[in-house]
Amino acid sequence: MRLTINNLSYSYKQTIALSNVSFTLSNGDFMVIVGPNGSGKSTLLKCLDRILKYKQGLIQLDGEDIKQISPRTLSRKMAYVPQKDEYTMPNSVFDTVMLGRKPYIEWGITAQDIQIVTELLQRFDLSSLAMRDINTLSGGQKQRVYLARALAQQPDILLLDEPTANLDLFHQSEILENLATLANEGLIIIVTMHDINLALQYCNKAIMLSNGSLFASGGKEIFTKDNIDDLFGTTVKIVNHDNQTYILPQRKNNIRS
């Protein structure tokens, strides 16, 4: 699978949210999108999944314009996990994950659908929670459920908006390890993140957005002091230790310890 974006632009009425964004990804790529709040990260994901109807630019899957792909077919190729997905009505974990099989269900749920959901529950250690109301789960448990639901679509591309937001360190690592495994299995993973240090541990590609425009793109080499200082309007220090790069915000001298 090859995902190609050329000069993608999107506006909310008179407000430009994305302007001429371009990049290309292939099987196994794990790309992180970083940038200040309001830089267009979530908008980009929603345009990729065609939740937002962009008018300028081109998004292609293996050379085919996604506007020419039916919603049913597209949902078999690409799955989106939003930052917030709160249920107001009771729904079991099993039924929530089964919703991911919707693009495949014709006349009713089949034995294959049940098998796929069951295997995903096992994979993400959710079997014991299968009959639990999703509203009773912790943040980390819910995030695993939403990831399982997306994978029930059997996509080639997985889009996740801030998948580690509001999770503790253990669950942040757990989610990202799962995503890294999926990338190793050949999926294209695209995530938005604020934690650059976490992003650096897992991504092989990255883009930086500023006011909807592409500030920088490439691999981990784009995470330079100058780029980060300019992008976020702050001052950082780059530290290398055990073949890992860490980005440390610098304290201001007038702040007391």
Secondary structure, 3 states (H helix, E strand, C coil): CEEEEEEEEEEECCEEEEEEEEEEEECCCEEEEECCCCCCHHHHHHHHCCCCCCCEEEEEECCEEHHHCCHHHHHHHEEEECCCCCCCCCCEHHHHHHHHHCCCCCCCCCHHHHHHHHHHHHHCCCHHHCCCEHHHCCHHHHHHHHHHHHHCCCCCEEEEECCCCCCCHHHHHHHHHHHHHHHHCCCEEEEECCCHHHHHHHCCEEEEEECCEEEEEECHHHCCHHHHHHHHCCCEEEEEECCEEEEEECCCCCCCC
